[in-house]
Amino acid sequence: VSNSDEEGSNQDVPLPAPVGGPKTLKINIDLLLLSLSSEQRRELQREAEAGLRRCLALDPGDGRTYVVLGKLLLQQRRLEEARTLYSHGVNMTGA
């Protein structure tokens, strides 16, 4: 993700470390998200949701995807959608 300010200079926003690399602290991720514009945050959320839905299509029995997608929906105040997703997740995973 790249941030551009009014003066045209580019600031590269660091992304979390890949799986298996050093763990990024949650506070640093929160601070990163706060530094993004609302449109950049919405775009990241759309991309995350699309990726998570692809994961569900590939393996509907993996409960972790339901949890992460449900949390994303809750952050967006899409409560009924999250509730339905969690219910579907319970049925699919037998949890």
C-alpha positions as a Markdown table, in Angstrom:
| # | Residue | x | y | z |
|---|---|---|---|---|
| 1 | Val | 0.0 | 0.0 | 0.0 |
| 2 | Ser | 1.4 | 3.4 | -0.9 |
| 3 | Asn | 0.4 | 6.7 | 0.6 |
| 4 | Ser | 0.7 | 9.9 | -1.4 |
| 5 | Asp | 0.4 | 13.3 | 0.3 |
| 6 | Glu | -0.6 | 16.6 | -1.3 |
| 7 | Glu | 3.0 | 17.5 | -2.2 |
| 8 | Gly | 3.3 | 14.4 | -4.4 |
| 9 | Ser | 5.9 | 12.6 | -2.3 |
| 10 | Asn | 5.2 | 8.9 | -1.8 |
| 11 | Gln | 5.3 | 7.2 | 1.6 |
| 12 | Asp | 5.4 | 3.4 | 1.5 |
| 13 | Val | 3.2 | 2.1 | 4.2 |
| 14 | Pro | 4.8 | -1.1 | 5.7 |
| 15 | Leu | 2.6 | -4.2 | 5.6 |
| 16 | Pro | 2.6 | -6.9 | 8.2 |
| 17 | Ala | 5.3 | -9.6 | 7.9 |
| 18 | Pro | 4.5 | -12.7 | 5.9 |
| 19 | Val | 3.5 | -15.9 | 7.7 |
| 20 | Gly | 6.6 | -17.4 | 9.3 |
| 21 | Gly | 8.4 | -14.1 | 9.5 |
| 22 | Pro | 8.7 | -11.9 | 12.6 |
| 23 | Lys | 5.3 | -11.2 | 14.2 |
| 24 | Thr | 3.9 | -7.7 | 13.8 |
| 25 | Leu | 2.4 | -6.3 | 17.0 |
| 26 | Lys | -1.4 | -5.6 | 16.8 |
| 27 | Ile | -0.8 | -2.0 | 18.0 |
| 28 | Asn | 1.4 | -1.4 | 14.9 |
| 29 | Ile | -1.2 | -2.8 | 12.6 |
| 30 | Asp | -3.8 | -0.6 | 14.3 |
| 31 | Leu | -1.6 | 2.5 | 13.9 |
| 32 | Leu | -1.0 | 1.6 | 10.2 |
| 33 | Leu | -4.7 | 1.4 | 9.6 |
| 34 | Leu | -5.3 | 4.7 | 11.3 |
| 35 | Ser | -2.7 | 6.3 | 9.0 |
| 36 | Leu | -4.7 | 5.3 | 5.9 |
| 37 | Ser | -7.4 | 7.3 | 4.3 |
| 38 | Ser | -11.0 | 6.0 | 4.7 |
| 39 | Glu | -11.1 | 5.0 | 1.1 |
| 40 | Gln | -7.8 | 3.0 | 1.5 |
| 41 | Arg | -9.3 | 1.3 | 4.5 |
| 42 | Arg | -12.5 | 0.4 | 2.7 |
| 43 | Glu | -10.4 | -1.0 | -0.2 |
| 44 | Leu | -8.4 | -3.2 | 2.1 |
| 45 | Gln | -11.6 | -4.4 | 3.7 |
| 46 | Arg | -13.1 | -5.2 | 0.3 |
| 47 | Glu | -10.0 | -7.1 | -0.7 |
| 48 | Ala | -9.9 | -9.0 | 2.6 |
| 49 | Glu | -13.6 | -9.9 | 2.4 |
| 50 | Ala | -13.1 | -11.2 | -1.2 |
| 51 | Gly | -10.1 | -13.3 | -0.1 |
| 52 | Leu | -11.9 | -14.7 | 2.9 |
| 53 | Arg | -14.9 | -15.6 | 0.8 |
| 54 | Arg | -12.6 | -17.4 | -1.7 |
| 55 | Cys | -11.2 | -19.4 | 1.3 |
| 56 | Leu | -14.7 | -20.4 | 2.3 |
| 57 | Ala | -15.4 | -21.6 | -1.2 |
| 58 | Leu | -12.3 | -23.7 | -1.2 |
| 59 | Asp | -12.7 | -25.1 | 2.3 |
| 60 | Pro | -16.1 | -24.5 | 3.9 |
| 61 | Gly | -15.2 | -26.8 | 6.8 |
| 62 | Asp | -12.4 | -24.5 | 8.1 |
| 63 | Gly | -13.8 | -22.6 | 11.1 |
| 64 | Arg | -11.0 | -20.1 | 11.2 |
| 65 | Thr | -12.2 | -18.4 | 8.0 |
| 66 | Tyr | -15.7 | -17.9 | 9.5 |
| 67 | Val | -14.2 | -16.3 | 12.6 |
| 68 | Val | -12.0 | -13.8 | 10.7 |
| 69 | Leu | -14.7 | -12.9 | 8.2 |
| 70 | Gly | -17.2 | -12.5 | 11.0 |
| 71 | Lys | -14.9 | -10.1 | 12.8 |
| 72 | Leu | -14.5 | -8.1 | 9.6 |
| 73 | Leu | -18.2 | -7.9 | 9.2 |
| 74 | Leu | -18.6 | -6.8 | 12.8 |
| 75 | Gln | -16.0 | -4.0 | 12.3 |
| 76 | Gln | -18.2 | -2.8 | 9.5 |
| 77 | Arg | -21.3 | -3.0 | 11.7 |
| 78 | Arg | -22.8 | -5.6 | 9.4 |
| 79 | Leu | -24.3 | -7.4 | 12.4 |
| 80 | Glu | -27.0 | -9.5 | 10.8 |
| 81 | Glu | -24.6 | -10.7 | 8.1 |
| 82 | Ala | -22.1 | -11.6 | 10.7 |
| 83 | Arg | -24.7 | -13.5 | 12.8 |
| 84 | Thr | -25.8 | -15.4 | 9.7 |
| 85 | Leu | -22.2 | -16.2 | 8.8 |
| 86 | Tyr | -21.4 | -17.5 | 12.3 |
| 87 | Ser | -24.5 | -19.7 | 12.3 |
| 88 | His | -23.6 | -21.1 | 8.8 |
| 89 | Gly | -20.1 | -21.7 | 10.1 |
| 90 | Val | -21.3 | -23.7 | 13.1 |
| 91 | Asn | -23.4 | -25.8 | 10.8 |
| 92 | Met | -20.5 | -26.4 | 8.3 |
| 93 | Thr | -17.9 | -27.2 | 10.9 |
| 94 | Gly | -20.0 | -29.0 | 13.5 |
| 95 | Ala | -18.7 | -26.8 | 16.2 |
